[in-house]
Amino acid sequence: MTKTDEITKMMQDMMAAFPVDATAMQDAFKTQAALGEKLSKVAIEAAEKSTEISSKWTKDTLAKLTEVTKLKDEPADYQKAMTDYASAQAEMVAETMAAFAEVAKKVQMETVELMLAAGKDISEDATAAVKKATADVTTAAKKATTAAK
């Protein structure tokens, strides 16, 4: 047996004496996957709501524009129609921007809540993994010490 073979065997024996807990990795992966799923849900709901807002704004704008393009009896009626359209458009813009702001605010609040909860979960998972690893290493070290005597 060569020195390299002896060192390799010694390293293999040492690694075998210190077990690795695969469940800790699986738990961490599950926690991350669950967080990803929840964040995706928040983003998709925000996109759906934003699309609804945009669609309503477009429909309302087209309805108001239809009034502008109708035949009028007097030239002054065209000016009134344009003024009414501009006024309605300004009001719709304000309402639409407020609706978008509400969506953004909701996304921000939900994201912060999810990140705080995930931080707590990750911290708990890490603490549990460290405690288990410490216990496993302590047990393995005791076995190695006992075997060496």
ZADO-1210 file (C-alpha; in nm, 4 decimals, padded with zeros to 6 digits):
<atoms>
<atom x="00.0000" y="00.0000" z="00.0000" code="MET" pos="1"/>
<atom x="00.1370" y="00.3410" z="-00.0923" code="THR" pos="2"/>
<atom x="00.1312" y="00.6548" z="00.1192" code="LYS" pos="3"/>
<atom x="-00.1350" y="00.8022" z="-00.1129" code="THR" pos="4"/>
<atom x="-00.3586" y="00.4985" z="-00.0598" code="ASP" pos="5"/>
<atom x="-00.3146" y="00.5269" z="00.3177" code="GLU" pos="6"/>
<atom x="-00.4059" y="00.8962" z="00.3162" code="ILE" pos="7"/>
<atom x="-00.7066" y="00.8278" z="00.0927" code="THR" pos="8"/>
<atom x="-00.8259" y="00.5505" z="00.3252" code="LYS" pos="9"/>
<atom x="-00.7725" y="00.7696" z="00.6298" code="MET" pos="10"/>
<atom x="-00.9745" y="01.0535" z="00.4685" code="MET" pos="11"/>
<atom x="-01.2546" y="00.8151" z="00.3715" code="GLN" pos="12"/>
<atom x="-01.2680" y="00.6765" z="00.7252" code="ASP" pos="13"/>
<atom x="-01.2715" y="01.0271" z="00.8697" code="MET" pos="14"/>
<atom x="-01.5520" y="01.1417" z="00.6354" code="MET" pos="15"/>
<atom x="-01.7542" y="00.8292" z="00.7152" code="ALA" pos="16"/>
<atom x="-01.7167" y="00.9030" z="01.0873" code="ALA" pos="17"/>
<atom x="-01.8806" y="01.2459" z="01.0420" code="PHE" pos="18"/>
<atom x="-02.2249" y="01.1866" z="00.8944" code="PRO" pos="19"/>
<atom x="-02.3906" y="01.4402" z="00.6661" code="VAL" pos="20"/>
<atom x="-02.7611" y="01.5039" z="00.7192" code="ASP" pos="21"/>
<atom x="-02.9234" y="01.5169" z="00.3745" code="ALA" pos="22"/>
<atom x="-03.2622" y="01.5996" z="00.5265" code="THR" pos="23"/>
<atom x="-03.1312" y="01.9417" z="00.6288" code="ALA" pos="24"/>
<atom x="-03.0524" y="02.0144" z="00.2638" code="MET" pos="25"/>
<atom x="-03.3933" y="01.8843" z="00.1566" code="GLN" pos="26"/>
<atom x="-03.5667" y="02.1009" z="00.4162" code="ASP" pos="27"/>
<atom x="-03.3740" y="02.4071" z="00.3002" code="ALA" pos="28"/>
<atom x="-03.4657" y="02.3328" z="-00.0611" code="PHE" pos="29"/>
<atom x="-03.8330" y="02.2890" z="00.0315" code="LYS" pos="30"/>
<atom x="-03.8306" y="02.6179" z="00.2227" code="THR" pos="31"/>
<atom x="-03.6772" y="02.8000" z="-00.0756" code="GLN" pos="32"/>
<atom x="-03.9195" y="02.6352" z="-00.3197" code="ALA" pos="33"/>
<atom x="-04.2182" y="02.7302" z="-00.1028" code="ALA" pos="34"/>
<atom x="-04.0950" y="03.0899" z="-00.0864" code="LEU" pos="35"/>
<atom x="-04.0528" y="03.0960" z="-00.4646" code="GLY" pos="36"/>
<atom x="-04.4061" y="02.9649" z="-00.5107" code="GLU" pos="37"/>
<atom x="-04.5534" y="03.2282" z="-00.2778" code="LYS" pos="38"/>
<atom x="-04.3579" y="03.5122" z="-00.4409" code="LEU" pos="39"/>
<atom x="-04.4669" y="03.3920" z="-00.7854" code="SER" pos="40"/>
<atom x="-04.8291" y="03.3915" z="-00.6705" code="LYS" pos="41"/>
<atom x="-04.7964" y="03.7524" z="-00.5518" code="VAL" pos="42"/>
<atom x="-04.6411" y="03.8567" z="-00.8844" code="ALA" pos="43"/>
<atom x="-04.9013" y="03.6754" z="-01.0944" code="ILE" pos="44"/>
<atom x="-05.1906" y="03.8230" z="-00.8964" code="GLU" pos="45"/>
<atom x="-05.0389" y="04.1707" z="-00.9379" code="ALA" pos="46"/>
<atom x="-05.0018" y="04.1149" z="-01.3126" code="ALA" pos="47"/>
<atom x="-05.3636" y="03.9988" z="-01.3389" code="GLU" pos="48"/>
<atom x="-05.4906" y="04.2997" z="-01.1444" code="LYS" pos="49"/>
<atom x="-05.2736" y="04.5390" z="-01.3474" code="SER" pos="50"/>
<atom x="-05.4101" y="04.3881" z="-01.6692" code="THR" pos="51"/>
<atom x="-05.7672" y="04.4368" z="-01.5446" code="GLU" pos="52"/>
<atom x="-05.6916" y="04.8011" z="-01.4606" code="ILE" pos="53"/>
<atom x="-05.5317" y="04.8634" z="-01.8012" code="SER" pos="54"/>
<atom x="-05.8181" y="04.6932" z="-01.9827" code="SER" pos="55"/>
<atom x="-06.0797" y="04.8991" z="-01.7966" code="LYS" pos="56"/>
<atom x="-05.8886" y="05.2190" z="-01.8694" code="TRP" pos="57"/>
<atom x="-05.8717" y="05.1323" z="-02.2406" code="THR" pos="58"/>
<atom x="-06.2431" y="05.0476" z="-02.2591" code="LYS" pos="59"/>
<atom x="-06.3401" y="05.3656" z="-02.0753" code="ASP" pos="60"/>
<atom x="-06.1126" y="05.5752" z="-02.2982" code="THR" pos="61"/>
<atom x="-06.2614" y="05.4246" z="-02.6140" code="LEU" pos="62"/>
<atom x="-06.6150" y="05.4825" z="-02.4855" code="ALA" pos="63"/>
<atom x="-06.5373" y="05.8492" z="-02.4141" code="LYS" pos="64"/>
<atom x="-06.3639" y="05.8845" z="-02.7511" code="LEU" pos="65"/>
<atom x="-06.6755" y="05.7509" z="-02.9237" code="THR" pos="66"/>
<atom x="-06.8658" y="06.0491" z="-02.7846" code="GLU" pos="67"/>
<atom x="-06.6052" y="06.2881" z="-02.9270" code="VAL" pos="68"/>
<atom x="-06.6325" y="06.1422" z="-03.2777" code="THR" pos="69"/>
<atom x="-07.0139" y="06.1564" z="-03.3019" code="LYS" pos="70"/>
<atom x="-07.1711" y="06.4040" z="-03.5423" code="LEU" pos="71"/>
<atom x="-07.2606" y="06.7324" z="-03.3724" code="LYS" pos="72"/>
<atom x="-07.5218" y="06.9920" z="-03.4719" code="ASP" pos="73"/>
<atom x="-07.3136" y="07.2966" z="-03.3794" code="GLU" pos="74"/>
<atom x="-06.9385" y="07.3644" z="-03.4077" code="PRO" pos="75"/>
<atom x="-06.9348" y="07.4641" z="-03.0399" code="ALA" pos="76"/>
<atom x="-07.0567" y="07.1133" z="-02.9523" code="ASP" pos="77"/>
<atom x="-06.7252" y="06.9738" z="-03.0832" code="TYR" pos="78"/>
<atom x="-06.5335" y="07.1986" z="-02.8485" code="GLN" pos="79"/>
<atom x="-06.7562" y="07.0926" z="-02.5574" code="LYS" pos="80"/>
<atom x="-06.7093" y="06.7243" z="-02.6491" code="ALA" pos="81"/>
<atom x="-06.3280" y="06.7672" z="-02.6520" code="MET" pos="82"/>
<atom x="-06.3353" y="06.9536" z="-02.3205" code="THR" pos="83"/>
<atom x="-06.5538" y="06.6847" z="-02.1657" code="ASP" pos="84"/>
<atom x="-06.3223" y="06.4153" z="-02.3030" code="TYR" pos="85"/>
<atom x="-06.0110" y="06.5869" z="-02.1674" code="ALA" pos="86"/>
<atom x="-06.1740" y="06.6308" z="-01.8271" code="SER" pos="87"/>
<atom x="-06.2914" y="06.2670" z="-01.8178" code="ALA" pos="88"/>
<atom x="-05.9470" y="06.1486" z="-01.9307" code="GLN" pos="89"/>
<atom x="-05.7732" y="06.3445" z="-01.6544" code="ALA" pos="90"/>
<atom x="-06.0087" y="06.1901" z="-01.3988" code="GLU" pos="91"/>
<atom x="-05.9539" y="05.8393" z="-01.5400" code="MET" pos="92"/>
<atom x="-05.5757" y="05.8860" z="-01.5315" code="VAL" pos="93"/>
<atom x="-05.5910" y="05.9843" z="-01.1646" code="ALA" pos="94"/>
<atom x="-05.8158" y="05.6883" z="-01.0790" code="GLU" pos="95"/>
<atom x="-05.6029" y="05.4462" z="-01.2800" code="THR" pos="96"/>
<atom x="-05.2771" y="05.5631" z="-01.1252" code="MET" pos="97"/>
<atom x="-05.4329" y="05.5285" z="-00.7792" code="ALA" pos="98"/>
<atom x="-05.5430" y="05.1730" z="-00.8668" code="ALA" pos="99"/>
<atom x="-05.1909" y="05.0856" z="-00.9885" code="PHE" pos="100"/>
<atom x="-05.0471" y="05.2358" z="-00.6700" code="ALA" pos="101"/>
<atom x="-05.2759" y="05.0132" z="-00.4612" code="GLU" pos="102"/>
<atom x="-05.1535" y="04.7060" z="-00.6509" code="VAL" pos="103"/>
<atom x="-04.7908" y="04.8082" z="-00.5956" code="ALA" pos="104"/>
<atom x="-04.8549" y="04.8749" z="-00.2265" code="LYS" pos="105"/>
<atom x="-05.0202" y="04.5340" z="-00.1842" code="LYS" pos="106"/>
<atom x="-04.7298" y="04.3604" z="-00.3621" code="VAL" pos="107"/>
<atom x="-04.4791" y="04.5406" z="-00.1416" code="GLN" pos="108"/>
<atom x="-04.6631" y="04.4511" z="00.1807" code="MET" pos="109"/>
<atom x="-04.7100" y="04.0854" z="00.0834" code="GLU" pos="110"/>
<atom x="-04.3472" y="04.0553" z="-00.0278" code="THR" pos="111"/>
<atom x="-04.2178" y="04.1999" z="00.2997" code="VAL" pos="112"/>
<atom x="-04.4439" y="03.9641" z="00.4977" code="GLU" pos="113"/>
<atom x="-04.3224" y="03.6648" z="00.2944" code="LEU" pos="114"/>
<atom x="-03.9564" y="03.7616" z="00.3314" code="MET" pos="115"/>
<atom x="-03.9907" y="03.8069" z="00.7080" code="LEU" pos="116"/>
<atom x="-04.1665" y="03.4712" z="00.7413" code="ALA" pos="117"/>
<atom x="-03.9096" y="03.3044" z="00.5145" code="ALA" pos="118"/>
<atom x="-03.6241" y="03.4557" z="00.7152" code="GLY" pos="119"/>
<atom x="-03.7759" y="03.3108" z="01.0305" code="LYS" pos="120"/>
<atom x="-03.8236" y="02.9686" z="00.8649" code="ASP" pos="121"/>
<atom x="-03.4714" y="02.9669" z="00.7226" code="ILE" pos="122"/>
<atom x="-03.3294" y="03.0696" z="01.0600" code="SER" pos="123"/>
<atom x="-03.5217" y="02.7918" z="01.2346" code="GLU" pos="124"/>
<atom x="-03.4095" y="02.5371" z="00.9717" code="ASP" pos="125"/>
<atom x="-03.0480" y="02.6491" z="01.0048" code="ALA" pos="126"/>
<atom x="-03.0605" y="02.6353" z="01.3844" code="THR" pos="127"/>
<atom x="-03.2079" y="02.2847" z="01.3774" code="ALA" pos="128"/>
<atom x="-02.9491" y="02.1698" z="01.1224" code="ALA" pos="129"/>
<atom x="-02.6597" y="02.3134" z="01.3243" code="VAL" pos="130"/>
<atom x="-02.7858" y="02.1518" z="01.6468" code="LYS" pos="131"/>
<atom x="-02.8226" y="01.8150" z="01.4746" code="LYS" pos="132"/>
<atom x="-02.4828" y="01.8445" z="01.3038" code="ALA" pos="133"/>
<atom x="-02.3202" y="01.9408" z="01.6341" code="THR" pos="134"/>
<atom x="-02.4773" y="01.6415" z="01.8059" code="ALA" pos="135"/>
<atom x="-02.3733" y="01.4084" z="01.5205" code="ASP" pos="136"/>
<atom x="-02.0167" y="01.5405" z="01.5158" code="VAL" pos="137"/>
<atom x="-01.9920" y="01.5155" z="01.8958" code="THR" pos="138"/>
<atom x="-02.1134" y="01.1551" z="01.8831" code="THR" pos="139"/>
<atom x="-01.8735" y="01.0728" z="01.5986" code="ALA" pos="140"/>
<atom x="-01.5828" y="01.2383" z="01.7817" code="ALA" pos="141"/>
<atom x="-01.6605" y="01.0390" z="02.0977" code="LYS" pos="142"/>
<atom x="-01.6689" y="00.7176" z="01.8926" code="LYS" pos="143"/>
<atom x="-01.3403" y="00.8050" z="01.7227" code="ALA" pos="144"/>
<atom x="-01.1785" y="00.8886" z="02.0583" code="THR" pos="145"/>
<atom x="-01.3061" y="00.5681" z="02.2155" code="THR" pos="146"/>
<atom x="-01.1876" y="00.3618" z="01.9167" code="ALA" pos="147"/>
<atom x="-00.8435" y="00.5261" z="01.9268" code="ALA" pos="148"/>
<atom x="-00.7854" y="00.4293" z="02.2924" code="LYS" pos="149"/>
</atoms>
